[in-house]
Amino acid sequence: MMTQEEKDRFNEANKTVHSVETQWHYPIMTKYGFVADTKEGIGFVRGYDYHHSITGHKIRVCTGVNADYFTDRVHEVYPNYWANLEPHLKKITEKV
């Protein structure tokens, strides 16, 4: 059981703002022409939305405590692990 002080520190830490540019997926997504629609995420688990202006693809990447996965909202590729992100992006943008 957490003490009140521990709960307060936990809750304060969960308010931390994370810029999309500092996240592991940002350089991968931008490398394949995706633009971040979500500029900041807050807390231990965050979701960032991206779109591709040419192909129309929309991808959501979730990251944080036990949550490094992505969802392709166009191809209906649902939660997929982080290691598959770049190969998936390469495949869906190869004709761009």
C-alpha positions in Angstrom: 0.0 0.0 0.0 1.3 3.4 -0.9 1.6 6.2 1.6 0.0 9.5 0.8 3.4 11.0 0.0 4.1 8.2 -2.5 0.6 8.7 -4.1 1.3 12.4 -4.4 4.7 11.8 -6.1 3.2 9.2 -8.4 0.3 11.5 -9.4 2.7 14.4 -10.0 5.0 12.2 -12.1 2.0 11.1 -14.2 1.5 14.8 -15.2 4.8 15.0 -17.0 4.4 16.4 -20.6 6.4 14.6 -23.3 7.0 16.3 -26.7 6.4 14.1 -29.7 9.9 15.1 -31.0 11.5 13.4 -28.0 9.8 10.0 -28.5 11.4 6.9 -30.1 8.8 6.7 -32.9 9.2 10.4 -34.1 12.3 9.9 -36.3 11.0 6.7 -37.8 7.6 8.2 -38.6 9.0 11.4 -40.1 11.5 9.4 -42.2 8.6 7.9 -44.0 6.8 11.2 -44.5 4.4 11.1 -41.6 3.4 14.3 -39.8 2.6 14.3 -36.1 -0.9 15.5 -35.3 -0.4 15.0 -31.6 2.4 17.4 -30.5 2.5 16.4 -26.8 1.5 13.5 -24.6 0.9 13.5 -20.8 1.6 10.8 -18.3 3.1 7.3 -18.1 1.3 6.0 -21.2 0.7 8.3 -24.2 -0.8 8.1 -27.7 0.4 10.1 -30.6 -1.5 10.4 -33.9 0.2 10.8 -37.3 -1.0 11.2 -40.9 0.6 10.9 -44.3 -0.5 13.7 -46.6 0.1 11.8 -49.8 -1.2 8.3 -49.0 -3.8 9.3 -46.4 -2.6 6.8 -43.9 -3.3 7.4 -40.2 -1.3 5.7 -37.6 -1.5 6.0 -33.8 1.6 5.1 -31.8 1.3 4.4 -28.1 4.3 4.6 -25.8 5.2 4.6 -22.2 5.0 2.0 -19.4 4.5 -1.3 -21.1 2.9 0.4 -24.1 5.1 0.5 -27.1 2.8 -0.4 -30.0 1.1 1.1 -33.0 -2.2 0.9 -34.8 -2.7 1.5 -38.6 -6.2 2.9 -38.9 -6.3 2.5 -42.6 -5.0 -1.0 -43.1 -6.7 -2.2 -39.9 -3.4 -3.4 -38.5 -4.3 -3.3 -34.8 -1.9 -3.2 -32.0 1.4 -4.2 -33.4 4.7 -4.2 -31.6 7.3 -1.4 -31.9 9.8 -3.6 -33.8 7.3 -3.9 -36.7 6.7 -0.2 -37.1 9.5 0.6 -39.6 9.0 -2.4 -41.8 5.3 -1.6 -41.9 5.9 2.0 -42.8 8.4 1.0 -45.5 5.8 -1.3 -47.0 2.9 1.1 -47.1 5.0 4.1 -48.4 7.2 2.2 -51.0 5.3 3.6 -54.0 5.4 7.3 -52.8 
